[in-house]
Amino acid sequence: MWDCDLVLLALGFTGSEKTLAEQFGIEMDFRTNIKATEKDYATNVPGIFTAGDMRRGQSLIVWAISEGRQAAHHVDKYLMGQSNLPLKGEGDLPRV
Ligand SMILES: Cc1cc2nc3c(=O)[nH]c(=O)nc-3n(C[C@H](O)[C@H](O)[C@H](O)COP(=O)(O)OP(=O)(O)OC[C@H]3O[C@@H](n4cnc5c(N)ncnc54)[C@H](O)[C@@H]3O)c2cc1C
């Protein structure tokens, strides 16, 4: 324990901004992350997907890239009925 006069917390990402989520009626968790699972990255609102920090909370760039690519597959499938975009499970992307 150190005595001090002032503590400054320099936080980067401290949660998603609520404005859009509230306006679209998108469910959030108690940390204001947008709710969606890794199954398909879909939110409770049809046609709205989420990935990266907005879904996981503050994380790493490798997760943002990985989730972005996974989510792209599911968005494509939602729009086209099928997708040829790679998924991690098929060995096309590195596992992180
Ligand atoms: C200070 C700091 C240092 C970090 N250092 C590292 C590190 O060394 N290594 C590492 O792996 N990770 C690091 N990270 C974490 C990494 O940056 C994030 O995990 C990653 O950038 C998340 O990517 P994302 O695409 O999910 O979100 P973001 O990169 O945050 O992209 C979200 C984008 O959406 C935009 N946006 C937000 N609201 C709206 C809106 N209403 N309309 C339109 N656009 C909007 C934002 O402007 C932003 O461009 C760091 C983070 C911070 C804050």
The ligand as an SDF file (V2000), in Angstrom:
LIG
                    3D

 53 58  0  0  0  0  0  0  0  0999 V2000
   -4.8250    2.0550  -25.5530 C   0  0  0  0  0  0  0  0  0  0  0  0
   -5.0010    0.6740  -26.1380 C   0  0  0  0  0  0  0  0  0  0  0  0
   -3.8890   -0.1060  -26.3910 C   0  0  0  0  0  0  0  0  0  0  0  0
   -4.0630   -1.3950  -26.9150 C   0  0  0  0  0  0  0  0  0  0  0  0
   -2.9470   -2.1480  -27.1750 N   0  0  0  0  0  0  0  0  0  0  0  0
   -3.0790   -3.3620  -27.7120 C   0  0  0  0  0  0  0  0  0  0  0  0
   -1.9270   -4.1490  -28.0310 C   0  0  0  0  0  0  0  0  0  0  0  0
   -0.7840   -3.7580  -27.7910 O   0  0  0  0  0  0  0  0  0  0  0  0
   -2.1280   -5.3690  -28.5800 N   0  0  0  0  0  0  0  0  0  0  0  0
   -3.3830   -5.8510  -28.8600 C   0  0  0  0  0  0  0  0  0  0  0  0
   -3.5010   -6.9660  -29.3850 O   0  0  0  0  0  0  0  0  0  0  0  0
   -4.4660   -5.1200  -28.5860 N   0  0  0  0  0  0  0  0  0  0  0  0
   -4.3530   -3.8960  -28.0200 C   0  0  0  0  0  0  0  0  0  0  0  0
   -5.4620   -3.1490  -27.7430 N   0  0  0  0  0  0  0  0  0  0  0  0
   -6.7730   -3.7330  -28.0040 C   0  0  0  0  0  0  0  0  0  0  0  0
   -7.1390   -3.6440  -29.4820 C   0  0  0  0  0  0  0  0  0  0  0  0
   -6.8730   -2.3340  -29.9590 O   0  0  0  0  0  0  0  0  0  0  0  0
   -8.6170   -3.9840  -29.6200 C   0  0  0  0  0  0  0  0  0  0  0  0
   -8.8630   -5.2590  -29.0340 O   0  0  0  0  0  0  0  0  0  0  0  0
   -9.0540   -4.0050  -31.0740 C   0  0  0  0  0  0  0  0  0  0  0  0
   -8.7360   -2.7790  -31.7050 O   0  0  0  0  0  0  0  0  0  0  0  0
  -10.5610   -4.2590  -31.1600 C   0  0  0  0  0  0  0  0  0  0  0  0
  -10.9350   -4.1900  -32.5170 O   0  0  0  0  0  0  0  0  0  0  0  0
  -12.4600   -3.9680  -32.8900 P   0  0  0  0  0  0  0  0  0  0  0  0
  -12.5100   -3.9690  -34.3900 O   0  0  0  0  0  0  0  0  0  0  0  0
  -13.3100   -4.9290  -32.1520 O   0  0  0  0  0  0  0  0  0  0  0  0
  -12.8290   -2.5280  -32.3230 O   0  0  0  0  0  0  0  0  0  0  0  0
  -12.1770   -1.1150  -32.6640 P   0  0  0  0  0  0  0  0  0  0  0  0
  -10.7620   -1.2560  -33.1720 O   0  0  0  0  0  0  0  0  0  0  0  0
  -12.3910   -0.2830  -31.4410 O   0  0  0  0  0  0  0  0  0  0  0  0
  -13.0350   -0.5880  -33.8790 O   0  0  0  0  0  0  0  0  0  0  0  0
  -14.3440   -0.1080  -33.6810 C   0  0  0  0  0  0  0  0  0  0  0  0
  -14.5590    0.9970  -34.6840 C   0  0  0  0  0  0  0  0  0  0  0  0
  -15.9400    1.3740  -34.6760 O   0  0  0  0  0  0  0  0  0  0  0  0
  -16.0050    2.7760  -34.7460 C   0  0  0  0  0  0  0  0  0  0  0  0
  -17.2980    3.1910  -34.1890 N   0  0  0  0  0  0  0  0  0  0  0  0
  -17.6830    3.2260  -32.8900 C   0  0  0  0  0  0  0  0  0  0  0  0
  -18.9480    3.6610  -32.7850 N   0  0  0  0  0  0  0  0  0  0  0  0
  -19.3760    3.8960  -34.0450 C   0  0  0  0  0  0  0  0  0  0  0  0
  -20.5870    4.3700  -34.6030 C   0  0  0  0  0  0  0  0  0  0  0  0
  -21.6330    4.6790  -33.8390 N   0  0  0  0  0  0  0  0  0  0  0  0
  -20.6700    4.5150  -35.9310 N   0  0  0  0  0  0  0  0  0  0  0  0
  -19.6150    4.1900  -36.7290 C   0  0  0  0  0  0  0  0  0  0  0  0
  -18.4210    3.7280  -36.2590 N   0  0  0  0  0  0  0  0  0  0  0  0
  -18.3260    3.5990  -34.9340 C   0  0  0  0  0  0  0  0  0  0  0  0
  -14.8080    3.2720  -33.9360 C   0  0  0  0  0  0  0  0  0  0  0  0
  -14.4680    4.5910  -34.3000 O   0  0  0  0  0  0  0  0  0  0  0  0
  -13.7480    2.2620  -34.3670 C   0  0  0  0  0  0  0  0  0  0  0  0
  -13.0400    2.6520  -35.5200 O   0  0  0  0  0  0  0  0  0  0  0  0
   -5.3380   -1.8740  -27.2130 C   0  0  0  0  0  0  0  0  0  0  0  0
   -6.4530   -1.0710  -26.9590 C   0  0  0  0  0  0  0  0  0  0  0  0
   -6.2980    0.1780  -26.4290 C   0  0  0  0  0  0  0  0  0  0  0  0
   -7.5110    1.0560  -26.1800 C   0  0  0  0  0  0  0  0  0  0  0  0
  1  2  1  0
  2  3  1  0
  2 52  2  0
  3  4  2  0
  4  5  1  0
  4 50  1  0
  5  6  2  0
  6  7  1  0
  6 13  1  0
  7  8  2  0
  7  9  1  0
  9 10  1  0
 10 11  2  0
 10 12  1  0
 12 13  2  0
 13 14  1  0
 14 15  1  0
 14 50  1  0
 15 16  1  0
 16 17  1  0
 16 18  1  0
 18 19  1  0
 18 20  1  0
 20 21  1  0
 20 22  1  0
 22 23  1  0
 23 24  1  0
 24 25  2  0
 24 26  1  0
 24 27  1  0
 27 28  1  0
 28 29  2  0
 28 30  1  0
 28 31  1  0
 31 32  1  0
 32 33  1  0
 33 34  1  0
 33 48  1  0
 34 35  1  0
 35 36  1  0
 35 46  1  0
 36 37  1  0
 36 45  1  0
 37 38  2  0
 38 39  1  0
 39 40  1  0
 39 45  2  0
 40 41  1  0
 40 42  2  0
 42 43  1  0
 43 44  2  0
 44 45  1  0
 46 47  1  0
 46 48  1  0
 48 49  1  0
 50 51  2  0
 51 52  1  0
 52 53  1  0
M  END
$$$$
